[in-house]
Amino acid sequence: MKTFTTTNFKETFYIFLLLFGIIPNLHSQNEILPLWNKIPDEINAPDYKEKEVLKEGKIQSTSLVSATTLSVFIPKEIKPDQTAVVIFPGGGYSHLSMDKEGTKVAEWLNSLGIVAFVLKYRLPSDLIMKNKSVGPLQDAQEAIRYVRSHASKWNIDPNKIGTIGFSAGGHLASTLATHFDDKVYESKFNMSARPDFSILIYPVISMENGITHKGSQTNLLGQNPSQALIDNFSNEKKVTSQTPPTFLVHASDDGAVIPENSINYYLALKKNNISAELHIYEKGGHGFGLGVKDTSQFWSNDCKEWLKINHYIF
């Protein structure tokens, strides 16, 4: 006669819960959460409809975003006091690269034991925002506050919540890192919006002419922004002793967002005695995501080691 052990009971109970859909699939995206109950400074525009580009049923990119969401990705093995990262896909503030710089990055972070959140942030538009230059920052601040306030739900250490941003998403991540205390809306969460660390991959950092990515500048600040507006969103000028530790990646042959963006931000971090690591790879161009060719393909390994050294993964 077979003995029915505690282990047998646990396994049977788990299968029962799984069959009835009580436990979510821990191997992929778990849920998509709306970020706002009421969007701050919203302009009602019924004809403003989001446009998704699909491939084999999977969202590759999206534009005309007006409803902000957080897609939650939980690692296969759940541990106490986990690190979390909010992901900001790039796209020049005109669209979001949801697969290459979103879902795929979340799955990579999960493989490191990190809880990942892909932020589908609102893209700057005068049609839906009273002040389009702060619309994405409102979403970024609220995303950090939301994750931090719900940290226990996902076994997250509230002091280990970072960001990763690609291209224009890197501009948003660096804006959050340097403007986390800016009062750009009223939040219901009594939590800091400061990320504990930043990972910036071929980021737009500066809005200065000659260095910036012109499309990102125009989409965020308008056709003829004032020098004051340019200065405010040139994040290399906004680094302080409170800016979080940062890992930066760029390619020397990036013709879209020149590496001076990362270099100048690194120098500002160094000047303020902020822990920082900068990798400039000889080849890779722009938009290489997790790395597809040339020397840029190794950045994810370098980043993994940086996360280990700083005790965000073990």
N, C-alpha and C positions, 0 to 999 in steps of 0.2 A: 504494500500500500504506500502510495507516494505521500510524503509529508508536505502539508501546505504551509510554507514558511512565510515570514514577514516580507521577505524579498518577493516571493510569488504574489503575495497580496498587493504589494506596491505596484508591481508590473501590470497585474490584471486591472487594478484601479486606474492606472495611467492610460491603459488601452481603452478602458471604458470612457474616460473623459475625452480622449482623443477622438473616439468614434462619434461622440455627441457634440464635438466642436467646442468643448469648453476650454481646451488648451490650444493656443495658436501654434502654427508652424514656426519652429524656432530657427529654421534654416534660411529664411528670406524675409521680405517685407512683412511686418506684422500688422500695422494699421496706418491709416492716413488720417491725421487730425487737423481740423480747421483751427487756425491760430487765433482768429478774432471772433468775438461775439458781435462787436461793433467796430468797424474799421475807422481809425482816427482820420479826421479831415477828408472823409470820402466825398466824392462827387458822384451822384447817381447817374450812370450812363447805360441805359438798358441795351443799347446796340453794341456795346463794347464786349465782344465775345472772345474767350480764349481760343487759340488755334494750336492744336497739337499735331505734331508730325509723328506718325506711327510706322513701325517696321516689324512685321511679324507679330502684331498685336502689342508691341512694347513701345512706350513713349520714348522717342529719341530726343525731341526738343519741343518747347512750347513757347508761345509768345502771347501778347495781349493779356497777361496775367492780372486778374483783379481780385481773386480769392486766394489768400495765402494759406498754404498747408505745410504740415510737417509729416513726412513719411518716416516711420519708425522701423529700424532694422536692429534686431536683437541677435547677439552672438549665439551660436549653438550651445555653448557651455556658459551657464549663468553663474557668476561669482558675486560675492559681496563687494561693495565699494568699487564698482567698475568705473572706468573712464568713459566719457561720452564726447562725441564730436558732432557739431552741427556743420553741415556741408552747404556751401554756397556755389552752385554751378555758375559757369561763366556764359558769355554770350553778348558782350558789348553793351549790356543794359538794353538790348533790343529783343533778345530771346534767352532761353535757358537751355543749356546742354544737359538735359535731365538724365540721359543714360551714361554717356562717357564720363561726365564730370559730376554725376549724381549717384545713380544706382550702383554702377561698377565700383565707385569709390567706397560706398557704404558696405558693399560685400567684402572689399579688401579690409576695411577697418574691422568688420566683424571677425575676419580671420585672425586678427591680432587680439581679439577679445574685447574690442571697443564697441559700445553701443553707439549706433550712428543714426543721425536724423538728417534727411535731405529737405532743405528748406526751399519750397517753391515760393519765391518772394515776388512781390508786385514789382513790375518794371515801371520805371518813371514815365509818367504820362500826365499832361495837363488835363486830359479828358476825365480822369478819375481821381486826381489828387489836387488838393489846394496848393501844396508845395511839393512838386515832384522830386526836388533834390533830397528831401528827407524821407520820402515814402519807403524806399528800401531799408534805410536805417531804422525806421520804426519797426519793420518786420524783423530785422536782425536783433535789435534789442529785446523785443518781445519773445523771440524764439529762445534766447538764452534764459530769460526770466521764467518762461514756461517750463523748460527742461529742469532748471534749478529748483523750481517750486514743486515739481513732481518727481524729484530725483529718487525718492524712496520707492516709487512705483516700479522703476526699472533697475533697482539696486545700484544706483549711480552715486558716486561720491560727489556732493555738490561743489567741492573744491577741485574737481578734476573734469571740468567742462570746457572743451576747447572748440576751435573752429578750423575749417579748412576751406580755402577759397581759390578758385581758378580764374585767371584773367580778370574780367570785370567783377566776378565773384570774389576775387582776391582784393579788389578795391573795396568792396563792401565789407569783407572780413577785416581789412586794415582800417576802414572807417569805424567799424565797431570797436576795434582795439584802441583807437585814439579818441573816439567820441562816445564811449559807453556811458558817460555821465551827462551827456547833453540831454536837456529836457525837451524832447521832440513830440511827446504825447503823454497822456495820463495812463499809467498802467495800474491794473488791479492787483498786480503782484508786488509785494514789498520786498523785492529781491534786487541785487546788483545785476546789471547787464554786462559786467566785465567778464570777458572770457579768460580762463586761466592760462591758455596758451593759444598761439596762432600758427597755422601752417599755410603758407602763401605760395602758390604754384603759378609761375609766369604771371604774376599779378600786375594789374594796373595799380599804381600807387599814387602817382602825381596827376594833377589836372593842369599842370603848367604846359603851355604851348611849347612844342619842340621835344617834350619828353612823353607827354600823355598819349594815350590812344584816342585819336580825335573823335571817333564814333562814340566811345564811352563818354567822353567829355560833353559832346553835344546832346546825347540822350539824357544825361543826368542833369546838366546845368543849363542847357539851352544854347541857342545859336551864338549869342554874344554875351557870355557871362562877365560879370564885373570881376575886377582883380580880387576884391574881397571874397567873392564866392569861390574863385579859383584857389585862393590861398587856404580857405577853410577846408576844402576837400582835397588839398594836396597833402596827403597824410604823412609824408616825410617831414613836414613842418610842424606836425602836431604830436610828435612823440614826446612823452614825459616819463618820469620815473615810475608812473603807474601803468605804462603800456606793458602788456603781457609778453613773456618770452616767445620768441618767434623762430620758425624754421622756414627758410626761403629757398626757392628753386627757380632758376632761369636758364635759358640757353643763349650763348653768345650770338648765335645767328637768328635770333628771334626778330623778324622784320615787322611784326605787327605791334608788339609791346616791347620796346627796347629794354635791355637788361639794366640800364641806369635806374629804372623804377625800383628794382630790388636792391641794387647797390646803394642808392641814396637812403633807402629806408633802413638798411643794415647799418650804415654809418650813423644815422640818427639814433638807432637803438644802442649802438656801441658808445656814442657820446653820452647817453643817459644811463650807462652801466646796466643795460637790460641784456639778459642772457639771449644770445642769438647765434644762429648758424646759417651760413649762406653757401649755396652750391651753384656755381656757374659752370654749366657743361658746354663743351666746345660746340656740339651739334645737337639738334633737336627741333629747331624752329619754334613754332607756336602751336599750342593746342594739342600737346602730346598726351594729355590725360595721365593715366598711370604709367605711360612710357611705352612707345611702340618701336623705336629704332634709335640707333646711334647711342651716344653716351647718356641721353636723357632717360633711357629705360631703367637706369639703376637708382633713380631718386627715391623710389619707394623703399628700397632696402636701407638707404641712408637715413630716411625718415624714421623707419622702424627702430634703428639703433638710437636715434635722438630721443624717441619716445621712451625707450628702455633706460637710457642714461638719466632722463629726467623723472623716472619712476611713474610714468603713465601706463606702461605695460610691464609685465614681468615674465 
